[in-house]
Amino acid sequence: MITQPETFSEQEQENINRMDIALQTVPDILENLMTPDTQMTIVLRQRRSRVDLTKA
């Protein structure tokens, strides 16, 4: 995620950092929960984020 740090308050920047970490981690966690030969697509509101997973 690319942001301009000077345009956000400290709290907003912390929230962005946490969201960035979560978006990097979630595919691995969800892949571990999936059964083989399945596919999962997650689209968050306002189509800001999309996660596509396939487990062979």
DSSP file (Angstrom, degrees, kcal/mol; ACC not computed):
  #  RESIDUE AA STRUCTURE BP1 BP2  ACC     N-H-->O    O-->H-N    N-H-->O    O-->H-N    TCO  KAPPA ALPHA  PHI   PSI    X-CA   Y-CA   Z-CA
    1    1 A M              0   0    0      0, 0.0     2,-0.5     0, 0.0    19,-0.0   0.000 360.0 360.0 360.0 130.8    0.0    0.0    0.0
    2    2 A I        +     0   0    0      2,-0.0     2,-0.3     0, 0.0     0, 0.0  -0.927 360.0 162.1-110.8 126.6    1.5    3.4   -1.0
    3    3 A T        -     0   0    0     -2,-0.5     3,-0.1     5,-0.0     5,-0.0  -0.915  44.1-116.5-136.4 162.8    0.4    6.4    1.0
    4    4 A Q    >   -     0   0    0     -2,-0.3     3,-2.4     1,-0.2     4,-0.3  -0.877  26.9-158.0 -99.5 101.1    1.6   10.0    1.5
    5    5 A P  G >  S+     0   0    0      0, 0.0     3,-1.5     0, 0.0    -1,-0.2   0.794  86.1  61.7 -54.0 -33.9    2.4   10.0    5.3
    6    6 A E  G 3  S+     0   0    0      1,-0.3    -2,-0.0    -3,-0.1     0, 0.0   0.651  96.4  60.6 -70.6 -12.1    2.2   13.7    5.6
    7    7 A T  G <  S+     0   0    0     -3,-2.4     2,-0.3     2,-0.1    -1,-0.3   0.479  98.7  68.0 -92.2  -1.5   -1.5   13.7    4.6
    8    8 A F  S <  S-     0   0    0     -3,-1.5     2,-0.0    -4,-0.3    -5,-0.0  -0.886  80.2-119.0-120.5 148.6   -2.6   11.5    7.5
    9    9 A S     >  -     0   0    0     -2,-0.3     4,-2.5     1,-0.1     5,-0.2  -0.269  40.1-101.0 -70.9 169.6   -2.9   12.0   11.2
   10   10 A E  H  > S+     0   0    0      1,-0.2     4,-2.1     2,-0.2     5,-0.1   0.901 124.7  49.0 -60.8 -41.4   -0.8    9.7   13.4
   11   11 A Q  H  > S+     0   0    0      2,-0.2     4,-2.2     1,-0.2    -1,-0.2   0.908 111.4  48.9 -65.3 -42.8   -3.9    7.6   14.2
   12   12 A E  H  > S+     0   0    0      1,-0.2     4,-2.3     2,-0.2    -2,-0.2   0.901 110.6  50.9 -64.2 -40.2   -4.8    7.3   10.6
   13   13 A Q  H  X S+     0   0    0     -4,-2.5     4,-2.4     2,-0.2    -1,-0.2   0.893 109.2  51.1 -64.6 -39.7   -1.2    6.3    9.7
   14   14 A E  H  X S+     0   0    0     -4,-2.1     4,-2.3     2,-0.2    -1,-0.2   0.910 110.1  49.6 -63.0 -42.4   -1.3    3.6   12.4
   15   15 A N  H  X S+     0   0    0     -4,-2.2     4,-2.3     2,-0.2    -2,-0.2   0.895 110.6  50.2 -63.1 -40.2   -4.5    2.3   11.0
   16   16 A I  H  X S+     0   0    0     -4,-2.3     4,-2.4     2,-0.2    -2,-0.2   0.910 110.1  50.3 -64.3 -42.9   -3.1    2.2    7.5
   17   17 A N  H  X S+     0   0    0     -4,-2.4     4,-2.1     2,-0.2    -2,-0.2   0.909 111.5  47.9 -62.8 -42.1    0.0    0.3    8.8
   18   18 A R  H  X S+     0   0    0     -4,-2.3     4,-2.3     1,-0.2    -2,-0.2   0.903 111.8  49.6 -65.3 -41.0   -2.1   -2.2   10.6
   19   19 A M  H  X S+     0   0    0     -4,-2.3     4,-2.6     2,-0.2    -2,-0.2   0.893 109.0  53.0 -64.9 -39.4   -4.3   -2.7    7.5
   20   20 A D  H  X S+     0   0    0     -4,-2.4     4,-1.4     2,-0.2    -2,-0.2   0.916 110.0  47.3 -61.8 -44.4   -1.3   -3.2    5.3
   21   21 A I  H  X S+     0   0    0     -4,-2.1     4,-1.7     1,-0.2    -2,-0.2   0.913 112.3  50.5 -62.9 -43.3    0.1   -5.9    7.7
   22   22 A A  H  X S+     0   0    0     -4,-2.3     4,-2.8     1,-0.2    -2,-0.2   0.909 108.7  51.0 -62.8 -42.4   -3.3   -7.6    7.7
   23   23 A L  H  < S+     0   0    0     -4,-2.6    -1,-0.2     1,-0.2    -2,-0.2   0.795 111.2  48.8 -68.2 -26.8   -3.6   -7.6    3.9
   24   24 A Q  H  < S+     0   0    0     -4,-1.4     4,-0.3    -5,-0.2    -1,-0.2   0.808 118.4  39.7 -77.5 -29.8   -0.1   -9.2    3.6
   25   25 A T  H >X S+     0   0    0     -4,-1.7     4,-1.6    -5,-0.1     3,-0.6   0.816  97.2  74.8 -89.8 -34.6   -0.9  -11.9    6.2
   26   26 A V  H 3X S+     0   0    0     -4,-2.8     4,-2.7     1,-0.2     5,-0.3   0.821  88.4  58.1 -57.9 -39.4   -4.5  -12.9    5.4
   27   27 A P  H 3> S+     0   0    0      0, 0.0     4,-2.4     0, 0.0    -1,-0.2   0.929 108.4  46.9 -59.1 -42.7   -3.8  -14.9    2.2
   28   28 A D  H <> S+     0   0    0     -3,-0.6     4,-1.5    -4,-0.3    -2,-0.2   0.914 113.9  47.6 -63.5 -42.8   -1.5  -17.3    4.1
   29   29 A I  H  X S+     0   0    0     -4,-1.6     4,-0.9     1,-0.2    -1,-0.2   0.940 114.4  45.4 -63.9 -47.6   -4.0  -17.7    7.0
   30   30 A L  H >X S+     0   0    0     -4,-2.7     4,-1.2     1,-0.2     3,-0.6   0.870 107.7  57.2 -67.3 -36.8   -7.0  -18.3    4.7
   31   31 A E  H 3< S+     0   0    0     -4,-2.4     3,-0.3    -5,-0.3    -1,-0.2   0.872 103.9  54.6 -61.1 -35.3   -5.0  -20.8    2.4
   32   32 A N  H 3< S+     0   0    0     -4,-1.5    -1,-0.2     1,-0.2    -2,-0.2   0.775 108.8  48.6 -68.5 -25.1   -4.3  -22.8    5.5
   33   33 A L  H << S+     0   0    0     -4,-0.9    -1,-0.2    -3,-0.6    -2,-0.2   0.682  96.0  91.3 -85.7 -19.7   -8.1  -23.0    6.3
   34   34 A M  S  < S-     0   0    0     -4,-1.2     3,-0.1    -3,-0.3    20,-0.0  -0.415  73.8-126.7 -80.4 151.2   -9.1  -24.0    2.7
   35   35 A T    >   -     0   0    0      1,-0.1     3,-0.6    -2,-0.1    20,-0.2  -0.593  44.6 -80.6 -87.5 158.3   -9.4  -27.6    1.5
   36   36 A P  T 3  S+     0   0    0      0, 0.0    20,-0.2     0, 0.0    -1,-0.1  -0.169 112.2  23.7 -58.2 152.9   -7.5  -28.7   -1.6
   37   37 A D  T 3  S+     0   0    0     18,-1.3     2,-0.3     1,-0.2    19,-0.2   0.839  96.4 122.5  59.8  38.6   -8.9  -27.8   -5.1
   38   38 A T  E <   -A   55   0A   0     17,-1.2    17,-2.4    -3,-0.6     2,-0.4  -0.863  46.6-151.6-124.5 163.0  -11.0  -24.8   -3.8
   39   39 A Q  E     -A   54   0A   0     -2,-0.3     2,-0.4    15,-0.2    15,-0.2  -0.989   7.9-170.4-134.9 143.0  -11.0  -21.2   -4.7
   40   40 A M  E     -A   53   0A   0     13,-2.8    13,-3.0    -2,-0.4     2,-0.4  -0.999   2.9-172.5-136.4 134.4  -12.0  -18.2   -2.5
   41   41 A T  E     -A   52   0A   0     -2,-0.4     2,-0.5    11,-0.2    11,-0.2  -0.996   3.7-170.6-126.9 129.2  -12.5  -14.5   -3.5
   42   42 A I  E     -A   51   0A   0      9,-2.8     9,-2.6    -2,-0.4     2,-0.5  -0.980   3.0-177.0-121.1 124.0  -13.0  -11.8   -1.0
   43   43 A V  E     -A   50   0A   0     -2,-0.5     7,-0.2     7,-0.2     3,-0.1  -0.977  16.2-147.2-121.7 118.3  -14.1   -8.3   -2.1
   44   44 A L    >   -     0   0    0      5,-2.2     3,-1.5    -2,-0.5     4,-0.2  -0.390  38.4 -72.9 -80.2 161.3  -14.4   -5.7    0.6
   45   45 A R  G >  S+     0   0    0      1,-0.3     3,-1.3     2,-0.2     4,-0.3  -0.075 119.2  20.4 -51.7 151.3  -16.9   -2.9    0.5
   46   46 A Q  G 3  S-     0   0    0      1,-0.3    -1,-0.3     2,-0.1    -2,-0.1   0.605 115.5 -96.8  61.7  13.6  -16.4   -0.1   -2.0
   47   47 A R  G <  S+     0   0    0     -3,-1.5    -1,-0.3     2,-0.1    -2,-0.2   0.800  85.8 135.5  50.4  35.9  -14.1   -2.5   -3.9
   48   48 A R    <   +     0   0    0     -3,-1.3     2,-0.4     1,-0.2    -1,-0.1   0.804  68.8  26.8 -81.2 -30.0  -11.0   -1.0   -2.3
   49   49 A S        -     0   0    0     -4,-0.3    -5,-2.2    -5,-0.2     2,-0.4  -0.989  62.5-175.6-136.7 143.5   -9.4   -4.4   -1.6
   50   50 A R  E     -A   43   0A   0     -2,-0.4     2,-0.5    -7,-0.2    -7,-0.2  -0.999   4.8-167.2-139.8 135.2   -9.7   -7.8   -3.3
   51   51 A V  E     -A   42   0A   0     -9,-2.6    -9,-2.8    -2,-0.4     2,-0.5  -0.985   4.6-171.5-125.0 120.4   -8.1  -11.1   -2.2
   52   52 A D  E     +A   41   0A   0     -2,-0.5     2,-0.4   -11,-0.2   -11,-0.2  -0.955   9.2 179.2-112.8 127.8   -8.1  -14.0   -4.6
   53   53 A L  E     +A   40   0A   0    -13,-3.0   -13,-2.8    -2,-0.5     2,-0.4  -0.984  10.9 179.8-130.3 138.6   -6.9  -17.4   -3.3
   54   54 A T  E     -A   39   0A   0     -2,-0.4     2,-0.6   -15,-0.2   -15,-0.2  -0.993   9.6-162.1-135.5 130.8   -6.7  -20.8   -4.9
   55   55 A K  E      A   38   0A   0    -17,-2.4   -18,-1.3    -2,-0.4   -17,-1.2  -0.956 360.0 360.0-114.8 118.8   -5.4  -23.9   -3.2
   56   56 A A              0   0    0     -2,-0.6    -1,-0.1   -20,-0.2   -17,-0.0   0.447 360.0 360.0 -83.7 360.0   -4.3  -26.7   -5.4
